[in-house]
Amino acid sequence: MIELKRVIATLAVALVGATALTSPSAAAGNARHEPAHAGSRAASSPAAPDRVTVTEGQVKEVAPGGVITYPSVTSCLTVTVRLRGGGLVGAHASLFQVPGELRSDEILAALKHRVGDRPVTAIEVKGAVGAWHPSYFGKAIESYGEEEQPPYPAHPDPEGLAHAVAQGLELPRRLVTVEDVPDGDQIVG
C-alpha cells in the first residue's frame, strides 16, 4: 500500500512538473501556495478574491466580506484565520496527502506565511476532531516509515488540537476554537 502511494505521488509530481514546463502562465495558475520562509512574513495579500474553494492540502485567502468553501470535509480539519480587517485565510488539512498538495505537517507553516504579520482576531478549527491526533500537524502520517506506527487518537482531543494550531501559527491559544462538525461542505464567511 505504501509503495502504491509512492507511485501515485511520483506520477502526480511528474504531471505537475510537466504542466509547469508548458508555460509561465500555466505554472502560475497551478501554484497552490507560497513556500514558508523563516523570517519572511507577508505584510499584506495582493487583491484577494471574494470567494474561494479550498480543497484538501490548500491554503487560500478571501477579501473582507468574502466566503471560503471547504468541500467534502469528512476526515479533514479546516483552519480559518479571521483577520482584523475582515479578511479570511483558510487551510484544509487532510489526514492523508493529496498528490501535489500540502501534507498535514506543512499546512500550518503555509497558513502562517500567508497570514504574515497581519492582526488576527480568531482562529476556527472545524471538522473531524475525533480522527485527528494533534501530532499530525508536526509529523504527517505519510512521514512514518514502514516499521513505525503513527499515533492514533484514542478519543477526541480538541484542547490538544487547539494547542497544536496555536503553536504552529505562533499565535495565542486563546484565539483558537475547535468544533467537531458533521461530514460535508463547510462555508465560512
Sine and cosine of phi, psi and omega as CSV:
sin_phi,cos_phi,sin_psi,cos_psi,sin_omega,cos_omega
0.00,0.00,-0.70,0.71,0.01,-1.00
-0.89,0.45,-0.64,0.77,0.03,-1.00
-0.89,0.46,-0.64,0.77,0.04,-1.00
-0.88,0.47,-0.67,0.74,0.05,-1.00
-0.87,0.49,-0.66,0.75,0.00,-1.00
-0.90,0.44,-0.65,0.76,0.02,-1.00
-0.89,0.45,-0.72,0.70,0.01,-1.00
-0.89,0.46,-0.70,0.71,0.02,-1.00
-0.89,0.46,-0.66,0.75,0.02,-1.00
-0.89,0.46,-0.70,0.72,0.04,-1.00
-0.89,0.46,-0.67,0.75,0.00,-1.00
-0.89,0.45,-0.69,0.73,0.03,-1.00
-0.88,0.47,-0.66,0.75,0.01,-1.00
-0.89,0.45,-0.67,0.75,0.02,-1.00
-0.91,0.41,-0.68,0.73,0.03,-1.00
-0.89,0.46,-0.68,0.74,0.03,-1.00
-0.89,0.46,-0.66,0.75,0.02,-1.00
-0.90,0.43,-0.63,0.78,0.03,-1.00
-0.91,0.41,-0.68,0.74,-0.01,-1.00
-0.89,0.45,-0.53,0.85,-0.01,-1.00
-0.97,0.23,-0.25,0.97,-0.04,-1.00
-0.88,0.47,-0.76,0.66,0.01,-1.00
-0.25,-0.97,0.37,-0.93,0.05,-1.00
-0.88,0.48,-0.59,0.80,-0.01,-1.00
-0.94,0.35,-0.57,0.82,0.06,-1.00
-0.92,0.40,-0.66,0.75,0.02,-1.00
-0.89,0.45,-0.68,0.73,0.02,-1.00
-0.90,0.44,-0.63,0.78,0.00,-1.00
-0.93,0.37,-0.45,0.89,-0.02,-1.00
-1.00,-0.04,-0.07,1.00,0.01,-1.00
-0.91,0.42,0.77,-0.63,-0.06,-1.00
-0.99,-0.13,-0.52,0.85,-0.08,-1.00
-0.31,-0.95,0.29,-0.96,0.10,-1.00
-1.00,-0.01,0.59,-0.81,0.02,-1.00
-0.91,0.42,0.55,-0.84,0.04,-1.00
-1.00,0.08,0.85,-0.52,0.02,-1.00
-0.91,-0.41,0.77,-0.64,0.03,-1.00
-0.86,0.51,0.75,-0.66,0.03,-1.00
0.99,0.11,-0.20,0.98,0.01,-1.00
-0.98,-0.22,0.95,-0.30,-0.04,-1.00
-0.85,-0.53,0.81,-0.59,-0.01,-1.00
-0.88,0.47,0.77,-0.64,0.02,-1.00
-0.99,0.14,-0.56,0.83,0.06,-1.00
-0.37,-0.93,0.25,-0.97,-0.04,-1.00
-0.97,-0.23,0.58,-0.82,0.12,-0.99
-0.87,0.48,0.27,-0.96,-0.07,-1.00
-0.63,0.78,0.98,-0.22,0.00,-1.00
-0.98,0.19,0.56,-0.83,0.02,-1.00
-0.95,0.30,0.17,-0.99,0.03,-1.00
-0.99,0.12,-0.42,0.91,-0.03,-1.00
-0.64,-0.77,0.68,-0.73,0.12,-0.99
-0.61,-0.79,0.41,-0.91,0.16,-0.99
-0.93,-0.36,0.81,-0.59,-0.03,-1.00
-0.93,-0.37,0.96,-0.29,0.00,-1.00
-1.00,-0.03,0.07,-1.00,-0.08,-1.00
-0.80,0.60,0.78,-0.63,0.05,-1.00
0.99,0.12,0.20,0.98,-0.04,-1.00
-0.92,-0.40,0.38,-0.92,0.10,-0.99
-0.75,-0.66,0.81,-0.59,0.00,-1.00
-0.59,-0.81,0.17,-0.99,-0.08,-1.00
-0.72,-0.70,0.51,-0.86,0.14,-0.99
-0.82,-0.57,0.44,-0.90,0.01,-1.00
-0.94,0.35,0.25,-0.97,0.07,-1.00
-0.79,0.61,0.71,-0.71,-0.04,-1.00
0.99,0.13,-0.01,1.00,-0.05,-1.00
-0.99,0.16,0.08,-1.00,-0.06,-1.00
-0.77,-0.64,0.72,-0.69,0.11,-0.99
-0.95,-0.31,0.74,-0.67,0.13,-0.99
-0.93,-0.36,0.81,-0.59,0.11,-0.99
-0.96,-0.30,0.96,-0.27,-0.06,-1.00
-0.99,0.16,0.53,-0.85,0.16,-0.99
0.76,0.65,0.83,0.56,0.04,-1.00
-0.99,0.13,0.98,-0.21,-0.02,-1.00
-0.92,-0.40,-0.91,0.42,0.04,-1.00
-0.96,-0.29,0.23,0.97,-0.09,-1.00
-0.99,-0.12,0.15,-0.99,0.21,-0.98
-0.82,-0.57,0.62,-0.79,0.14,-0.99
-0.94,-0.33,0.56,-0.83,0.04,-1.00
-0.80,-0.60,0.91,-0.41,-0.01,-1.00
-0.92,-0.39,0.83,-0.56,0.04,-1.00
-0.98,-0.20,0.84,-0.54,0.05,-1.00
-1.00,-0.08,0.85,-0.53,-0.02,-1.00
-1.00,-0.01,0.48,-0.88,-0.02,-1.00
-0.83,0.56,-0.61,0.80,-0.02,-1.00
-0.97,0.25,-0.04,1.00,0.04,-1.00
0.97,-0.25,-0.19,0.98,0.03,-1.00
-0.97,0.26,0.26,-0.97,0.03,-1.00
-0.79,-0.62,0.63,-0.78,0.15,-0.99
-0.83,-0.55,0.82,-0.58,-0.09,-1.00
-0.82,-0.57,0.54,-0.84,0.05,-1.00
-0.77,-0.64,0.61,-0.79,0.00,-1.00
-0.90,-0.44,0.99,-0.16,-0.06,-1.00
-1.00,0.03,0.79,-0.61,-0.05,-1.00
-0.95,-0.31,0.63,-0.78,0.06,-1.00
-0.86,0.51,-0.66,0.75,0.01,-1.00
-0.86,-0.51,0.70,-0.71,-0.08,-1.00
-0.88,0.47,0.71,-0.70,0.16,-0.99
-1.00,0.07,0.76,-0.64,-0.03,-1.00
-0.79,0.61,0.74,-0.67,0.02,-1.00
1.00,0.09,-0.05,1.00,-0.02,-1.00
-0.90,-0.44,0.03,-1.00,-0.05,-1.00
-0.97,0.26,0.58,-0.81,0.12,-0.99
-0.99,0.13,0.21,-0.98,-0.01,-1.00
-0.88,0.47,-0.48,0.88,0.00,-1.00
-1.00,0.06,0.07,1.00,0.06,-1.00
-0.92,-0.39,-0.30,0.95,-0.20,-0.98
-0.92,0.38,-0.65,0.76,-0.03,-1.00
-0.93,0.36,-0.60,0.80,0.05,-1.00
-0.90,0.44,-0.65,0.76,0.03,-1.00
-0.93,0.38,-0.62,0.78,0.03,-1.00
-0.91,0.41,-0.72,0.70,0.03,-1.00
-0.85,0.53,-0.69,0.72,0.00,-1.00
-0.89,0.46,-0.68,0.74,-0.03,-1.00
-0.92,0.39,-0.61,0.79,0.03,-1.00
-0.94,0.35,-0.64,0.77,0.00,-1.00
0.91,0.42,-0.63,-0.78,-0.04,-1.00
-1.00,-0.08,0.17,0.99,-0.02,-1.00
-0.93,0.36,0.60,-0.80,-0.01,-1.00
-0.90,0.43,0.69,-0.73,-0.03,-1.00
-0.93,-0.36,0.73,-0.69,0.03,-1.00
-0.98,-0.17,-0.46,0.89,-0.02,-1.00
-0.29,-0.96,0.41,-0.91,0.08,-1.00
-0.75,-0.67,0.86,-0.52,-0.05,-1.00
-0.93,-0.37,0.85,-0.52,0.05,-1.00
-0.95,-0.32,0.84,-0.54,-0.04,-1.00
-0.67,-0.74,0.50,-0.87,0.08,-1.00
0.65,-0.76,-0.56,-0.83,-0.08,-1.00
-0.99,0.11,0.95,0.31,-0.08,-1.00
-0.83,0.56,-0.65,0.76,-0.04,-1.00
-0.93,0.37,-0.31,0.95,-0.01,-1.00
-1.00,0.01,-0.13,0.99,-0.14,-0.99
-0.94,-0.34,0.78,-0.63,0.19,-0.98
-1.00,-0.06,0.70,-0.71,-0.03,-1.00
-0.82,0.58,-0.47,0.88,-0.04,-1.00
-0.93,0.38,-0.27,0.96,0.00,-1.00
-0.89,0.46,-0.38,0.93,0.07,-1.00
-0.97,0.23,-0.30,0.96,0.03,-1.00
-0.98,-0.18,-0.50,0.86,0.02,-1.00
-0.52,-0.86,0.93,-0.37,-0.04,-1.00
-0.91,0.40,0.45,-0.89,0.02,-1.00
-0.81,0.58,-0.60,0.80,-0.01,-1.00
-0.92,0.38,-0.29,0.96,-0.05,-1.00
-0.98,0.21,-0.25,0.97,-0.03,-1.00
-0.99,0.17,0.67,-0.74,0.03,-1.00
-0.95,0.32,0.17,-0.99,-0.03,-1.00
-0.88,0.48,-0.47,0.88,-0.02,-1.00
-1.00,-0.02,-0.12,0.99,-0.04,-1.00
-0.99,-0.12,0.51,-0.86,0.05,-1.00
-0.94,-0.35,0.90,-0.44,0.06,-1.00
-0.92,0.40,0.48,-0.88,0.06,-1.00
-0.94,0.34,0.59,-0.81,0.07,-1.00
-0.86,-0.50,0.63,-0.78,-0.04,-1.00
-0.92,0.38,0.75,-0.67,0.06,-1.00
-0.99,0.13,-0.42,0.91,0.00,-1.00
-0.34,-0.94,0.32,-0.95,0.05,-1.00
-0.86,0.51,0.66,-0.75,-0.03,-1.00
-0.78,-0.63,0.94,0.35,-0.02,-1.00
-0.87,0.49,-0.58,0.81,0.01,-1.00
-0.92,0.40,-0.68,0.74,0.04,-1.00
-0.89,0.46,-0.65,0.76,0.04,-1.00
-0.91,0.42,-0.68,0.73,0.01,-1.00
-0.87,0.49,-0.69,0.73,0.02,-1.00
-0.89,0.45,-0.70,0.71,-0.01,-1.00
-0.89,0.46,-0.66,0.75,0.01,-1.00
-0.92,0.39,-0.72,0.69,0.02,-1.00
-0.86,0.51,-0.69,0.73,0.00,-1.00
-0.91,0.42,-0.70,0.71,-0.01,-1.00
-0.90,0.44,-0.54,0.84,0.01,-1.00
-1.00,-0.04,-0.10,1.00,-0.06,-1.00
0.81,0.58,0.74,0.68,0.03,-1.00
-0.79,-0.62,0.35,-0.94,-0.04,-1.00
-0.88,0.48,0.65,-0.76,0.02,-1.00
-0.85,0.53,-0.55,0.84,-0.05,-1.00
-0.88,0.48,-0.32,0.95,0.00,-1.00
-0.98,0.18,-0.28,0.96,-0.18,-0.98
-0.99,-0.13,0.79,-0.62,0.18,-0.98
-0.89,-0.45,0.51,-0.86,-0.01,-1.00
-0.80,-0.60,0.75,-0.67,-0.02,-1.00
-0.69,-0.73,0.78,-0.62,0.08,-1.00
-0.99,0.12,0.87,-0.50,-0.04,-1.00
-0.85,-0.52,0.46,-0.89,0.02,-1.00
-0.90,0.45,0.28,-0.96,0.04,-1.00
-0.87,0.50,0.51,-0.86,0.09,-1.00
0.72,-0.69,-0.16,-0.99,0.02,-1.00
-0.97,0.26,0.58,-0.82,0.13,-0.99
-0.91,-0.40,0.72,-0.70,0.04,-1.00
-0.84,-0.55,0.85,-0.53,-0.06,-1.00
-0.85,-0.52,0.78,-0.63,0.02,-1.00
-0.64,-0.77,0.00,0.00,0.00,0.00
